[in-house]
Amino acid sequence: MVGRASALLGARGAALAALAAVLAGYYAAVGRLWEWPLWGDIAWLSVVLIPAVFLLKSLILVFAALLALQSVSLVLQSVLLLARAISARGKFDGDEGVRA
């Protein structure tokens, strides 16, 4: 199952990089591409450009959510390891821990 998730993330990462490159190329060359009438420009924007930008945003949000989830997981693992180390220290020092 982990292999499938990493393969899926690899495909999403490739899609994110490709879409970002295409949009960056478009925005760099937009002034020199073509001269369409007003309704042609509106059709291009509404059918191609705006959905592509929203797709890029959704892919970025997926990676941001995964990064946040990984950060939370790392913090939780650190706390658990610290608790385990404190617990093990009491066992090896010979004391039973702090008693009230």
N, C-alpha and C positions, 0 to 999 in steps of 0.2 A: 504494500500500500504506500509506503514511503517513496518507492521508486516512481510510482505513478504520479504522486504529488509533485515531485521534483521535475518530472518530465513535463507536466502541465505548466508548472511555473516557468520552465525553460521556454515553452512555446509562447506563453504570455509575455515573457521578457523579450523574445525575438519580435513579437508583434508590436510591443511597445517601442522598441528601438527602430523598427522599420517605419512605423507610423510617424514617429517623431522626426525621422530623417526626411520623409516625404513632405511633411508639413513645413519643416524648416526650409527645405528646398523651394517649396511653393512660395512661402513668405519672402524668401530672398529674391525670387525672380518675378514676383507678381506684377511689378511695373512694366516688365518687358514681354509678357506672355502674349496677350491678344487684346483686341478691342471688340467687345461684344456690345450689342444694344442693352439697354437697361434690363429688360426682362430676361435676357440670356445670363447676365450677371446675377440677377436674383435667383434664377433657377440653379446656377452653379453653386451659389452660396447655400441655398436651402437643401439641395440634394446631395452635394458632395462635401463641401468645406465644413459646415456646421456639424453634421453628424461625425465627421472625422475628428474634429476637436473634442466633441463629447466622448467619443470612444477613447481618445487619448486620456482624457480626464478620468474615465471610469477605470482604465487600466492602471493609472497612477494611484487611484484610491485603493485598488486591490492590493498593490504592493505596499502602500502605506499601512493598510490594516494588517497585513502579514508582518510587517516590520514592528508594529506596535505589539502584536501578539507575541512575537519572538522576544521583545524587550520585557514584557510581563513575565514570560516563561523564564527568562534568564534571571530576573530579580527573584522570582519564587524559588528557583533552584538554588540560588545563592543563600537565601534565608534558610532553606531546608538543610543545606550543607553546613551552615554556621550552627544551626541548632543541633545537628548531629555531632559536630565537633565539640560543642560545649557539653553535650550529653556524654560523649566518649571520654572527655577529659575528667569528668567526675568519677567515672568508673576506673580509670587508670591511676588516678591520684590516691585512691583508697578512701575518699570521703563519699558519703552518701548524697551529697548535695546540700543546699542551704535549707535548714529547718527553721520554721518560725516559732 
